[in-house]
Amino acid sequence: MATNAELIRVVDVKKEYNNGAIKALNGCNLIVHQGEVVAIIGASGSGKSTLLRCLNMLETPTSGHIYFDGVDLADKKVDLNLHRRKMGMVFQHFNLFPHKTVMQNITLAPVHLKLKTKSEAKAKGEELLARIGLADKANEYPNMLSGGQKQRIAIVRALAMEPEVMLFDEPTSALDPEMVNEVLDLMRDLAKAGMTMVVVTHEMGFAREVANRVIFMDGGQILEENTPNELFDYPQNPRLKDFLSKVL
Amino acid sequence: MWWSNLFTNTSPASFFNFSFLPKYGPYFLKGIAYTLLLAVVSVLIAVIPALLLAIMRLSKNKLVKGLSGAYIAVFRSTPLLVQLSIIYFGLFGAISIPRITILGFVDISRFIPGVVALALNSSAYVAEIFRGGILAVDIGQTEAARSLGLSSWSSMKLVVLPQAIKNVLPALANEVVTMVKESSICSMLGMVELMFAAKTVASTTYISLGPYVVAAVIYFCINYPASKAIEAVERRMRRGDKR
């Protein structure tokens, strides 16, 4: 796998709330290459979700730079909407649009942004739904679906934009245990197909198996960064050792 | 019969003197129609500026936010009668509307100023209803829309507002109920709605109390069932909304 081309570069990103009273991110640096799967682990409140949400500027960093395709998204003159199209995001709570059918959820953005005609978007939606085995749900509303189905459709909704990178914010944390695997399986397929992914997760098994690189965060900082085998088997940082002893 | 006394041989000041009803009943009916027209049309017109005010109120731009806040504050903190008078004599003193009668009983030279005043007043309240409705839509909905590359206005229009408006429909219906009552103030400026009908009948027949009792009963019979119906719809919406 060619993992050379750099897709995202995070430079010294800080995020503060309440005029600096709360420091969520304390100077983070990170590079994500094309085709790479990066897992971010750490305890709750360690800043991992904040970092992920800074990548597509759902959170505006207090300082620092986020380069995506060489463009600094933290620059106020940049048209974020253009760049966000190329960064799919999947949320813990799915955030499907409840007033739209599954198909409308998938086609809304591509059609509204005139990236596809209605029929093209629908064809793409049907193809994606067939791939995850939910073609028969196209005209259902989200409230008729299980959590696992919702999350897989949320992933498909993001894929319909044909993004360059997919950001996952604890995608299985709100799921019933028996539905976790269907979502992880889909993510595994995506990774195999060469999608660049950044995944905030509590699923250590998944991080170990699928990620090319694992990042451990604590106190708003990246404390350790390594291949999964190295990071899980030979942790260096005492806080990572402590964290792993609790979750593994 | 005991109830024949209700229509005859009762003092003009009696609570139960309804002897005017056979003759003036139709007058009250017209009043009801005028009142309902005022209330419904005002709230319908108020919806558009209210939506605008609500979105302005939620804006990050301080000036835009402040303008909307000021409008809402002024209209909520001054009496409707004062607003009505200023709009009627001020605004519509400058703009003159021809005296044309529509629907057989609505003189638009009086009706339009009344509707404008009620709508301006109502829009301040409806704006707050919309603001609540917009804020009640989960922030994740906006985040999902924005993460797909939709602009903030597109997210509002395609994702947030459709959900917000559905949530506020009962509150909007309640605003119509409020307006049915509040519009009685328009009688002060000669709009021939229900309250005006009662006043006219009282002064024509010298029966000082009965006409107002009739008006009260009519207002109650419109508003009480209406608010009960709205409550029932709200309950059903809550049950069907486990999304």
Interface residues (C-beta under 8 A of the other chain):
Chain A: N56 L58 N81 L82 R84 R85 M87 G88 M89 F91 H93 N95 L96 F97 P98 H99 L108 A109 H112 L113 Y141 P142 N143 A154 R157 A158 M161
Chain B: D138 G140 Q141 E143 A144 A145 R146 S147 L148 G149 L150 S151 S154 L158 V159 P162 Q163 K166 K242 R243
